[in-house]
Amino acid sequence: MSTQQISIAHPEPVRFWRRPFRVVRENMRVYLILNAAAYGLALLGFAIGIIFPDLVAARAAGLEEDGTGELVRWLVNTPPLFALTILGVNLFRLSALTIVLPSLIVPFAGLAFFGYWSLTTGITLVPTSDTGWVALIPHSLTFLIELQAYVLFLLGAFLVGKYWLFPRTAGAENRRQGYLRGLRQLGLLALPALVLLIIGALWEAYSLRYLVHPLAQLLL
């Protein structure tokens, strides 16, 4: 009698760099809703700024009063330092302090804070001069890249809140386990988000230094 060997195929483990994309695929509906909300609020703010130019002027005056405008004008001539500054602001003030940290204390709090930021930033982006409209051409790509990074952080913050309040959705036995599993998902999503923030910072710094002036001469 001949024996037949049966081999059991084990699924190949997902490579580490692919895990964040699996998280996105498993939560595609929420991911798309967060995209629509983030970009939609920014566009709404932009429309409000066009309709009410006094709001734009007030935001611009505020940036001048707190020294942001002067700092940007000084940094724009040194793209590497400008890119590093942009990355620091986007990573720590916006991603960490606005989205992640509040969500680790109060479920979903960072989503609300970011929604307000997105709306007011849309108002701030409205140009007040012809050169400003030209600068908006390369800066639009910057905004698309950086906002996508924030959406990944938003998804991670959402999953922390979801698994924290409803641990069974993560296959956890209690809220502590759900919270920790949400943190792991957030950590995975932070990896591609960081890459996008680095790309966005480099593009913003170098495009403002080397593209805006030639484009203005060409188009104006």
PAKOL-310235 format. One line per field, with one value per residue: x, y, z of N, C-alpha, C in turn; chain; residue number from 1; residue in one letter. Coordinates in nm, 4 decimals. Layout:
N
nX <- [X,...]
nY <- [Y,...]
nZ <- [Z,...]
caX <- [X,...]
caY <- [Y,...]
caZ <- [Z,...]
cX <- [X,...]
cY <- [Y,...]
cZ <- [Z,...]
c <- [A,...]
k <- [NUM,...]
r <- [A,...]
//
This chain:
220
nX <- [0.0857,0.0642,0.1684,0.0446,0.1741,0.0713,0.0833,0.0611,-0.0269,0.0908,-0.0230,0.1597,0.3402,0.2452,0.4437,0.6337,0.6354,0.4083,0.1988,0.0740,-0.0786,-0.2533,-0.4048,-0.5332,-0.6829,-0.8534,-1.0094,-1.1363,-1.3755,-1.4065,-1.1671,-1.2068,-1.4193,-1.2973,-1.1086,-1.2825,-1.3982,-1.1748,-1.0494,-1.2782,-1.3592,-1.1417,-1.1652,-1.4130,-1.3454,-1.1712,-1.3498,-1.5103,-1.3214,-1.2802,-1.5317,-1.5587,-1.3393,-1.2362,-1.1958,-0.9760,-0.7848,-0.7746,-0.6739,-0.4232,-0.3124,-0.2954,-0.0994,0.1179,0.1411,0.2081,0.4570,0.4942,0.4775,0.7055,0.9065,0.8738,0.9384,1.2070,1.3109,1.2593,1.4620,1.6495,1.6295,1.6825,1.6775,1.4291,1.2625,1.3075,1.2011,0.9329,0.8651,0.8965,0.6943,0.4643,0.4741,0.4904,0.3333,0.0918,0.0305,0.0987,0.0215,-0.2263,-0.3855,-0.3159,-0.2417,-0.4700,-0.6628,-0.5742,-0.6426,-0.9115,-1.1570,-1.1620,-1.1246,-0.9188,-1.0006,-1.2027,-1.0609,-0.8813,-1.0571,-1.1459,-0.8998,-0.8496,-1.0581,-1.0066,-0.7508,-0.8011,-0.9204,-0.7003,-0.5385,-0.6289,-0.5233,-0.3908,-0.2861,-0.1672,0.0722,0.0486,-0.1579,-0.0254,0.1707,0.0092,-0.0204,0.2074,0.1879,-0.0531,-0.0116,0.1568,-0.0246,-0.2066,-0.0439,0.0440,-0.1989,-0.2939,-0.1215,-0.2050,-0.4602,-0.4061,-0.3068,-0.5425,-0.7075,-0.5753,-0.6146,-0.8904,-0.9255,-0.8047,-0.9884,-1.2215,-1.1560,-1.1000,-1.3430,-1.5138,-1.4091,-1.4496,-1.4684,-1.2124,-1.1381,-1.0637,-1.0516,-1.1055,-1.1258,-0.8737,-0.7034,-0.8132,-0.7497,-0.4682,-0.4346,-0.5398,-0.3455,-0.1305,-0.2173,-0.2284,0.0441,0.1452,0.0234,0.1419,0.3889,0.3843,0.2663,0.4613,0.6549,0.5178,0.4929,0.7592,0.8196,0.6342,0.7266,0.9818,0.9111,0.7501,0.9316,1.1369,0.9937,0.8716,1.0981,1.2291,1.0445,0.8220,0.8901,0.9909,0.7527,0.5768,0.6911,0.6449,0.3667,0.2462]
nY <- [-0.1175,0.2159,0.5152,0.8444,1.1626,1.4437,1.7779,2.0626,2.3803,2.6779,3.0068,3.2715,3.4938,3.8356,4.0848,4.3292,4.5946,4.5999,4.5864,4.8308,4.9047,4.6967,4.7441,4.9776,4.8765,4.6991,4.8740,5.0359,5.1773,5.3607,5.4963,5.6225,5.7906,5.9577,6.0806,6.2225,6.3965,6.5401,6.6638,6.7841,6.9673,7.1407,7.2462,7.3676,7.5635,7.7111,7.8094,7.9679,8.1576,8.2873,8.3998,8.5606,8.7798,8.9309,8.7574,8.6138,8.8169,8.8716,8.6306,8.6325,8.8586,8.7694,8.5710,8.7299,8.8773,8.6849,8.6169,8.4193,8.4673,8.6275,8.4474,8.2434,8.3820,8.4248,8.1651,8.0562,8.0976,7.9138,7.6145,7.3409,7.3789,7.4970,7.2883,7.1038,7.2428,7.2632,6.9901,6.9319,7.0922,6.9870,6.7203,6.7122,6.9286,6.9211,6.6454,6.4866,6.6422,6.7543,6.5511,6.2791,6.2679,6.3912,6.1987,5.9749,6.0262,6.1116,5.9380,5.9692,6.2455,6.3824,6.3803,6.5706,6.8039,6.8165,6.8526,7.1152,7.2467,7.1880,7.3244,7.5974,7.6219,7.5978,7.8444,8.0102,7.9467,8.0864,8.2960,8.6322,8.7889,8.8228,8.6823,8.5101,8.3418,8.2121,8.0799,7.8995,7.6930,7.4999,7.4584,7.3366,7.0674,7.0072,7.0344,6.8290,6.6021,6.6250,6.6339,6.3817,6.2308,6.3140,6.2059,5.9346,5.9285,6.0097,5.7905,5.5968,5.7098,5.6920,5.4137,5.3507,5.4675,5.3253,5.0517,5.0788,5.1568,4.9613,4.6776,4.4176,4.4383,4.4322,4.1852,4.1620,4.0969,4.2767,4.6315,4.7393,4.5682,4.6158,4.8868,4.8756,4.7239,4.9007,5.0999,4.9669,4.9453,5.2157,5.2774,5.1316,5.2665,5.5103,5.4910,5.5002,5.7508,5.9176,5.9041,6.0333,6.2881,6.3693,6.3765,6.5712,6.7951,6.8399,6.8913,7.1207,7.3102,7.3302,7.3820,7.6288,7.7831,7.7567,7.7292,7.9033,8.1736,8.1558,8.0549,8.2651,8.4693,8.3578,8.3336,8.5706]
nZ <- [0.0000,-0.0879,0.0576,0.0952,0.1042,0.2703,0.2405,0.4380,0.3703,0.4946,0.5497,0.4097,0.6143,0.6572,0.5211,0.7002,0.6049,0.4557,0.6258,0.7252,0.5008,0.4860,0.7138,0.6327,0.4166,0.5511,0.6852,0.5005,0.4441,0.6579,0.6232,0.3746,0.4406,0.6281,0.4610,0.2891,0.4751,0.5772,0.3492,0.2498,0.4519,0.4436,0.1851,0.2173,0.4053,0.2433,0.0513,0.2181,0.2908,0.0474,0.0056,0.2299,0.2637,0.4727,0.6824,0.5956,0.5919,0.8639,0.9655,0.8388,0.9569,1.2175,1.1929,1.1352,1.3678,1.5608,1.4755,1.2870,1.0096,0.9581,1.0324,0.8394,0.6035,0.6517,0.6683,0.4170,0.2362,0.2985,0.2214,0.3308,0.6158,0.6364,0.5488,0.7545,0.9706,0.8913,0.8898,1.1628,1.2800,1.1542,1.2324,1.5159,1.6368,1.4888,1.4089,1.6417,1.8784,1.8085,1.6904,1.7783,2.0654,2.2079,2.1389,2.2699,2.5234,2.5385,2.3699,2.0185,2.0255,1.8952,1.6311,1.6172,1.6887,1.4756,1.2646,1.3068,1.2714,1.0000,0.8713,0.9412,0.8349,0.5649,0.5207,0.5705,0.3548,0.1350,-0.1196,-0.1149,-0.3088,-0.6503,-0.6867,-0.4752,-0.5615,-0.7666,-0.6182,-0.4963,-0.6727,-0.6743,-0.4001,-0.3585,-0.4146,-0.2026,0.0083,-0.0482,-0.0118,0.2585,0.3953,0.3458,0.5002,0.7529,0.7514,0.7760,1.0373,1.1600,1.1058,1.2580,1.5139,1.5269,1.5306,1.7734,1.9535,1.8830,1.9366,2.2020,2.3237,2.2275,2.2650,2.1666,1.8924,1.8120,1.8734,2.1339,2.4892,2.6890,2.7668,2.8085,2.6644,2.4114,2.3797,2.3689,2.1371,1.9532,1.9720,1.8551,1.5915,1.5288,1.5491,1.3313,1.1154,1.1434,1.0253,0.7231,0.7238,0.8330,0.6311,0.4236,0.5373,0.5441,0.2688,0.1914,0.3369,0.2245,-0.0442,-0.0134,0.0967,-0.0994,-0.3338,-0.2822,-0.2684,-0.5189,-0.7308,-0.7287,-0.7948,-1.0726,-1.1895,-1.1386,-1.2948,-1.5418,-1.5607,-1.4800]
caX <- [0.0000,0.1443,0.1195,0.0438,0.2096,-0.0133,0.1508,-0.0310,0.0306,0.0667,-0.0218,0.2836,0.3181,0.2452,0.5671,0.6103,0.6069,0.2760,0.0955,-0.0090,-0.1742,-0.3585,-0.4917,-0.6166,-0.7794,-0.9524,-1.0944,-1.1460,-1.4919,-1.3726,-1.0586,-1.2641,-1.4981,-1.2016,-1.0568,-1.3858,-1.4157,-1.0554,-1.0378,-1.4010,-1.3550,-1.0417,-1.2254,-1.5167,-1.2771,-1.1210,-1.4658,-1.5475,-1.2213,-1.3049,-1.6553,-1.5379,-1.1948,-1.1937,-1.1471,-0.8402,-0.6998,-0.7583,-0.5825,-0.2901,-0.2641,-0.2592,0.0288,0.2224,0.1556,0.2785,0.5908,0.5013,0.5045,0.8463,0.9883,0.8652,1.0158,1.3486,1.3486,1.2365,1.5885,1.7342,1.5351,1.6972,1.6296,1.2850,1.1991,1.3152,1.1043,0.7990,0.8453,0.8780,0.5610,0.3600,0.4803,0.4663,0.2195,-0.0334,0.0035,0.1048,-0.0538,-0.3629,-0.4620,-0.2880,-0.2469,-0.6069,-0.7370,-0.5294,-0.7024,-1.0563,-1.1778,-1.2007,-1.1107,-0.8299,-1.0727,-1.2719,-0.9603,-0.8275,-1.1610,-1.1386,-0.7761,-0.8644,-1.1455,-0.9378,-0.6383,-0.8577,-0.9366,-0.5667,-0.4761,-0.6791,-0.4202,-0.4309,-0.2167,-0.1478,0.1828,-0.0043,-0.2315,0.0756,0.2317,-0.0884,-0.0087,0.2873,0.1478,-0.1677,0.0424,0.2011,-0.1421,-0.2595,0.0455,0.0423,-0.3316,-0.3059,-0.0522,-0.2920,-0.5712,-0.3569,-0.3092,-0.6834,-0.7557,-0.5198,-0.6839,-1.0251,-0.9181,-0.7797,-1.1156,-1.3153,-1.1168,-1.1048,-1.4820,-1.5780,-1.2940,-1.4813,-1.4459,-1.0712,-1.1126,-1.0031,-1.1384,-1.1415,-1.0926,-0.7291,-0.6483,-0.8575,-0.6705,-0.3330,-0.4403,-0.5559,-0.2150,-0.0474,-0.2636,-0.1835,0.1875,0.1675,-0.0180,0.2329,0.5073,0.3668,0.2348,0.5889,0.7158,0.4459,0.5272,0.8947,0.8084,0.5626,0.8125,1.0850,0.8480,0.7068,1.0469,1.2114,0.9069,0.8566,1.2261,1.2801,0.9412,0.7223,0.9362,0.9836,0.6126,0.5186,0.7386,0.5854,0.2214,0.1967]
caY <- [0.0000,0.3393,0.6251,0.9750,1.2698,1.5624,1.8975,2.1678,2.5110,2.7834,3.1367,3.3484,3.6108,3.9638,4.1595,4.4413,4.7189,4.5923,4.5832,4.9520,4.9058,4.6014,4.8149,5.0671,4.7954,4.6430,4.9838,5.1224,5.2659,5.4697,5.5703,5.7091,5.8940,6.0531,6.1584,6.3161,6.4989,6.6239,6.7484,6.8619,7.0804,7.2352,7.3155,7.4553,7.6792,7.7900,7.8804,8.0722,8.2624,8.3639,8.4767,8.6594,8.8114,8.9871,8.6462,8.5854,8.9261,8.8551,8.5180,8.6772,8.9506,8.6881,8.5062,8.8315,8.9167,8.5826,8.5991,8.3089,8.5199,8.6688,8.3261,8.1761,8.4600,8.4050,8.0266,8.0132,8.1049,7.8010,7.5022,7.2279,7.4186,7.5198,7.1567,7.0452,7.3151,7.2203,6.8535,6.9365,7.1466,6.8945,6.5939,6.7245,7.0140,6.8804,6.5018,6.4350,6.7181,6.7832,6.4304,6.1559,6.2801,6.4036,6.0741,5.8773,6.0648,6.1077,5.8727,6.0455,6.3898,6.4370,6.3981,6.6993,6.9107,6.8267,6.9100,7.2613,7.2914,7.1780,7.4335,7.7263,7.6225,7.6275,7.9902,8.0690,7.9193,8.1754,8.3965,8.7729,8.8593,8.7418,8.5897,8.4081,8.2428,8.1312,7.9920,7.7955,7.5809,7.3930,7.4347,7.2457,6.9314,6.9959,7.0151,6.6950,6.5030,6.6352,6.5991,6.2357,6.1821,6.3377,6.1110,5.8085,5.9463,6.0124,5.6527,5.5322,5.7626,5.6347,5.2734,5.3489,5.4937,5.2161,4.9320,5.1130,5.1552,4.8358,4.5874,4.2959,4.4620,4.4017,4.0511,4.1749,4.0542,4.3910,4.7605,4.7589,4.4986,4.6884,5.0099,4.8409,4.6838,5.0238,5.1654,4.8969,4.9873,5.3544,5.2736,5.0868,5.3716,5.6239,5.4721,5.5690,5.8911,5.9873,5.9150,6.1384,6.4176,6.4034,6.4153,6.6982,6.9026,6.8670,6.9540,7.2563,7.3979,7.3520,7.4419,7.7704,7.8524,7.7506,7.7202,8.0107,8.2921,8.1304,8.0447,8.3994,8.5401,8.2960,8.3442,8.7053]
caZ <- [0.0000,-0.0962,0.1422,0.0260,0.1956,0.2567,0.2923,0.4797,0.3349,0.5912,0.4834,0.4252,0.6999,0.5877,0.5439,0.7912,0.5332,0.3951,0.7294,0.7292,0.3903,0.5222,0.8078,0.5532,0.3410,0.6427,0.7332,0.3834,0.4507,0.7495,0.5589,0.2717,0.5085,0.6849,0.3488,0.2453,0.5777,0.5881,0.2302,0.2362,0.5439,0.3938,0.0708,0.2714,0.4601,0.1306,-0.0048,0.3145,0.2802,-0.0759,0.0246,0.3370,0.2631,0.6010,0.7634,0.5477,0.6394,1.0084,0.9860,0.7981,1.0600,1.3326,1.1644,1.1446,1.5084,1.6392,1.4206,1.1912,0.8764,0.9508,1.0383,0.7103,0.5059,0.6808,0.6434,0.2792,0.1631,0.3409,0.2091,0.4247,0.7480,0.6218,0.5432,0.8882,1.0533,0.8483,0.9382,1.3073,1.3096,1.1081,1.3050,1.6601,1.6740,1.4243,1.4177,1.7784,1.9778,1.7657,1.6570,1.8541,2.2105,2.2594,2.1176,2.3686,2.6511,2.5164,2.2401,1.8995,2.0447,1.7940,1.5056,1.6258,1.6847,1.3401,1.1791,1.3226,1.2061,0.8550,0.8271,0.9524,0.7419,0.4334,0.5141,0.5634,0.2253,0.0288,-0.1506,-0.1105,-0.4166,-0.7707,-0.6600,-0.3857,-0.6421,-0.8359,-0.5177,-0.4613,-0.7668,-0.6130,-0.2619,-0.3594,-0.4032,-0.0635,0.0942,-0.0747,0.0496,0.4039,0.4472,0.3415,0.6194,0.8681,0.7439,0.8320,1.1826,1.1998,1.1050,1.3763,1.6315,1.5262,1.5714,1.9173,2.0201,1.8555,2.0099,2.3438,2.3686,2.1852,2.2487,2.0923,1.7496,1.7863,1.9233,2.2667,2.5985,2.7720,2.7068,2.8125,2.5483,2.2929,2.3720,2.3254,1.9963,1.8769,1.9672,1.7568,1.4592,1.5123,1.5230,1.1937,1.0229,1.1574,0.9396,0.5945,0.7481,0.8494,0.4979,0.3512,0.5959,0.4992,0.1275,0.1856,0.3876,0.1236,-0.1604,0.0218,0.1147,-0.2242,-0.4356,-0.2512,-0.2942,-0.6560,-0.8346,-0.7272,-0.8709,-1.2177,-1.2299,-1.1364,-1.4129,-1.6597,-1.5652,-1.4488]
cX <- [0.0907,0.0827,0.1343,0.0716,0.1261,0.0587,0.0480,0.0364,-0.0078,0.0701,0.1063,0.2578,0.3296,0.3737,0.5362,0.5692,0.4701,0.1638,0.0132,-0.1143,-0.2855,-0.4562,-0.5864,-0.7234,-0.8891,-1.0486,-1.1194,-1.2621,-1.4626,-1.2644,-1.1131,-1.3479,-1.4067,-1.1381,-1.1567,-1.4023,-1.2967,-1.0427,-1.1609,-1.4022,-1.2538,-1.0967,-1.3374,-1.4544,-1.2231,-1.2337,-1.5102,-1.4498,-1.2395,-1.4282,-1.6372,-1.3882,-1.1458,-1.1408,-1.0036,-0.7436,-0.6725,-0.6621,-0.4392,-0.2300,-0.2210,-0.1250,0.1441,0.2477,0.2323,0.4162,0.6042,0.5389,0.6502,0.9387,0.9890,0.9478,1.1655,1.3942,1.3428,1.3651,1.6868,1.6485,1.5579,1.6447,1.4792,1.2107,1.1980,1.2148,0.9621,0.7682,0.8202,0.7397,0.4523,0.3568,0.4388,0.3416,0.0890,-0.0640,-0.0053,0.0102,-0.1987,-0.4461,-0.4415,-0.3099,-0.3896,-0.6872,-0.6954,-0.5879,-0.8547,-1.0809,-1.2284,-1.1821,-1.0245,-0.8981,-1.1432,-1.1734,-0.9049,-0.9306,-1.1609,-1.0135,-0.7904,-0.9503,-1.0731,-0.8167,-0.6849,-0.8777,-0.8004,-0.5031,-0.5231,-0.5753,-0.4768,-0.3609,-0.2046,-0.0358,0.1374,-0.0817,-0.1352,0.1389,0.1384,-0.0774,0.0804,0.2413,0.0262,-0.1222,0.0935,0.0835,-0.2024,-0.1759,0.0335,-0.0922,-0.3528,-0.2330,-0.1397,-0.4102,-0.5303,-0.3509,-0.4530,-0.7422,-0.7034,-0.5885,-0.8256,-1.0238,-0.8874,-0.9112,-1.2153,-1.2821,-1.1190,-1.2472,-1.5515,-1.4700,-1.3243,-1.4613,-1.3009,-1.0365,-1.0468,-1.1044,-1.1833,-1.0928,-0.9425,-0.6629,-0.6885,-0.7777,-0.5309,-0.3318,-0.4625,-0.4254,-0.1231,-0.0877,-0.2188,-0.0347,0.2200,0.1346,0.0745,0.3537,0.4890,0.3321,0.3628,0.6583,0.6492,0.4795,0.6665,0.8914,0.7415,0.6485,0.9205,1.0256,0.8083,0.8259,1.1146,1.1237,0.8864,0.9840,1.2579,1.1720,0.8505,0.7663,0.9360,0.8387,0.5452,0.5630,0.6750,0.4375,0.1681,0.2511]
cY <- [0.1244,0.4464,0.7569,1.0839,1.3942,1.6794,2.0045,2.3019,2.6130,2.9173,3.2131,3.4703,3.7399,4.0390,4.2881,4.5672,4.7188,4.5990,4.7119,4.9548,4.8045,4.6650,4.9077,4.9884,4.7410,4.7480,5.0852,5.2202,5.3861,5.5579,5.6676,5.8212,6.0006,6.1391,6.2638,6.4296,6.5942,6.7191,6.8377,6.9836,7.1853,7.3147,7.4089,7.5812,7.7703,7.8721,7.9925,8.1888,8.3485,8.4536,8.5881,8.6920,8.8719,8.8782,8.6105,8.6909,8.9122,8.7409,8.5574,8.7711,8.8735,8.6188,8.6045,8.8693,8.8134,8.5478,8.4888,8.3576,8.5588,8.5476,8.2536,8.2497,8.4429,8.2643,7.9881,8.0161,7.9942,7.6748,7.3852,7.2600,7.4413,7.3867,7.0906,7.1118,7.2734,7.0812,6.8520,6.9850,7.0450,6.7654,6.6094,6.8076,6.9641,6.7323,6.4543,6.5087,6.7434,6.6566,6.3184,6.1722,6.2995,6.2737,5.9644,5.9056,6.0559,6.0465,5.9703,6.1969,6.4522,6.4601,6.5329,6.8152,6.9286,6.8858,7.0614,7.3161,7.2914,7.2918,7.5671,7.7345,7.6495,7.7768,8.0574,8.0540,8.0129,8.2845,8.5377,8.8551,8.7662,8.6397,8.4766,8.3010,8.1548,8.0324,7.8777,7.6743,7.4708,7.3598,7.3430,7.1006,6.9067,6.9620,6.8766,6.5879,6.5053,6.5962,6.4483,6.1721,6.1995,6.2409,5.9752,5.8159,5.9471,5.8718,5.5775,5.5786,5.7075,5.4906,5.2602,5.3684,5.3799,5.0924,4.9539,5.1010,5.0237,4.7309,4.4618,4.3140,4.4349,4.2601,4.0519,4.1381,4.1706,4.5195,4.7886,4.6914,4.5691,4.8156,4.9813,4.7975,4.8041,5.0991,5.0992,4.9352,5.1300,5.3593,5.2301,5.1974,5.4931,5.6126,5.5367,5.7159,5.9729,6.0057,6.0265,6.2767,6.4631,6.4505,6.5515,6.8152,6.9398,6.9379,7.0984,7.3513,7.4311,7.4129,7.5904,7.8483,7.8611,7.7492,7.8420,8.1295,8.2679,8.1196,8.1809,8.4795,8.4879,8.3286,8.4854,8.8100]
cZ <- [0.0000,-0.0084,0.0676,0.1284,0.1651,0.3200,0.3228,0.4530,0.4405,0.5187,0.5131,0.5119,0.6200,0.6216,0.6195,0.7166,0.4665,0.4988,0.7380,0.6189,0.4144,0.6206,0.7331,0.4776,0.4318,0.6959,0.6216,0.3932,0.5407,0.6881,0.4539,0.3337,0.5676,0.5762,0.3055,0.3459,0.5822,0.4695,0.2140,0.3265,0.4984,0.2756,0.1153,0.3303,0.3510,0.0683,0.0879,0.3059,0.1568,-0.0591,0.1263,0.3476,0.3938,0.6941,0.7251,0.5993,0.7893,1.0399,0.9505,0.9024,1.1851,1.3140,1.1719,1.2903,1.5898,1.5824,1.3175,1.0522,0.8590,0.9511,0.9039,0.6060,0.5278,0.6432,0.4964,0.1968,0.2009,0.3403,0.3059,0.5643,0.7467,0.6216,0.6812,0.9829,1.0206,0.9019,1.0887,1.3460,1.2737,1.1894,1.4509,1.6916,1.6159,1.4456,1.5627,1.8733,1.9388,1.7470,1.7580,2.0033,2.2637,2.2473,2.2143,2.5058,2.6454,2.3793,2.1336,1.9139,1.9358,1.6606,1.5040,1.6170,1.5439,1.2444,1.1856,1.2534,1.0542,0.8005,0.8302,0.8597,0.6003,0.4145,0.4953,0.4257,0.1140,0.0024,-0.1465,-0.2188,-0.5363,-0.7507,-0.5683,-0.4600,-0.7209,-0.7388,-0.4796,-0.5540,-0.7096,-0.4713,-0.2533,-0.3473,-0.2612,0.0267,0.0751,-0.0043,0.2007,0.4625,0.4451,0.4597,0.7427,0.8689,0.8002,0.9846,1.2348,1.2044,1.2268,1.5034,1.6413,1.5763,1.7204,1.9935,2.0031,1.9380,2.1610,2.3974,2.3381,2.1597,2.1678,1.9422,1.7111,1.8308,2.0601,2.3741,2.6861,2.7060,2.7089,2.6929,2.4190,2.2710,2.3180,2.1789,1.9057,1.8645,1.8645,1.6150,1.4291,1.4804,1.3812,1.0936,1.0306,1.0649,0.8023,0.6119,0.7628,0.7150,0.4180,0.4062,0.5544,0.3538,0.1155,0.2308,0.2858,0.0025,-0.1302,0.0294,-0.0181,-0.3336,-0.4092,-0.2839,-0.4431,-0.7651,-0.8426,-0.8123,-1.0222,-1.2672,-1.2345,-1.2567,-1.5404,-1.6735,-1.5428,-1.5449]
c <- [A,A,A,A,A,A,A,A,A,A,A,A,A,A,A,A,A,A,A,A,A,A,A,A,A,A,A,A,A,A,A,A,A,A,A,A,A,A,A,A,A,A,A,A,A,A,A,A,A,A,A,A,A,A,A,A,A,A,A,A,A,A,A,A,A,A,A,A,A,A,A,A,A,A,A,A,A,A,A,A,A,A,A,A,A,A,A,A,A,A,A,A,A,A,A,A,A,A,A,A,A,A,A,A,A,A,A,A,A,A,A,A,A,A,A,A,A,A,A,A,A,A,A,A,A,A,A,A,A,A,A,A,A,A,A,A,A,A,A,A,A,A,A,A,A,A,A,A,A,A,A,A,A,A,A,A,A,A,A,A,A,A,A,A,A,A,A,A,A,A,A,A,A,A,A,A,A,A,A,A,A,A,A,A,A,A,A,A,A,A,A,A,A,A,A,A,A,A,A,A,A,A,A,A,A,A,A,A,A,A,A,A,A,A,A,A,A,A,A,A]
k <- [1,2,3,4,5,6,7,8,9,10,11,12,13,14,15,16,17,18,19,20,21,22,23,24,25,26,27,28,29,30,31,32,33,34,35,36,37,38,39,40,41,42,43,44,45,46,47,48,49,50,51,52,53,54,55,56,57,58,59,60,61,62,63,64,65,66,67,68,69,70,71,72,73,74,75,76,77,78,79,80,81,82,83,84,85,86,87,88,89,90,91,92,93,94,95,96,97,98,99,100,101,102,103,104,105,106,107,108,109,110,111,112,113,114,115,116,117,118,119,120,121,122,123,124,125,126,127,128,129,130,131,132,133,134,135,136,137,138,139,140,141,142,143,144,145,146,147,148,149,150,151,152,153,154,155,156,157,158,159,160,161,162,163,164,165,166,167,168,169,170,171,172,173,174,175,176,177,178,179,180,181,182,183,184,185,186,187,188,189,190,191,192,193,194,195,196,197,198,199,200,201,202,203,204,205,206,207,208,209,210,211,212,213,214,215,216,217,218,219,220]
r <- [M,S,T,Q,Q,I,S,I,A,H,P,E,P,V,R,F,W,R,R,P,F,R,V,V,R,E,N,M,R,V,Y,L,I,L,N,A,A,A,Y,G,L,A,L,L,G,F,A,I,G,I,I,F,P,D,L,V,A,A,R,A,A,G,L,E,E,D,G,T,G,E,L,V,R,W,L,V,N,T,P,P,L,F,A,L,T,I,L,G,V,N,L,F,R,L,S,A,L,T,I,V,L,P,S,L,I,V,P,F,A,G,L,A,F,F,G,Y,W,S,L,T,T,G,I,T,L,V,P,T,S,D,T,G,W,V,A,L,I,P,H,S,L,T,F,L,I,E,L,Q,A,Y,V,L,F,L,L,G,A,F,L,V,G,K,Y,W,L,F,P,R,T,A,G,A,E,N,R,R,Q,G,Y,L,R,G,L,R,Q,L,G,L,L,A,L,P,A,L,V,L,L,I,I,G,A,L,W,E,A,Y,S,L,R,Y,L,V,H,P,L,A,Q,L,L,L]
//
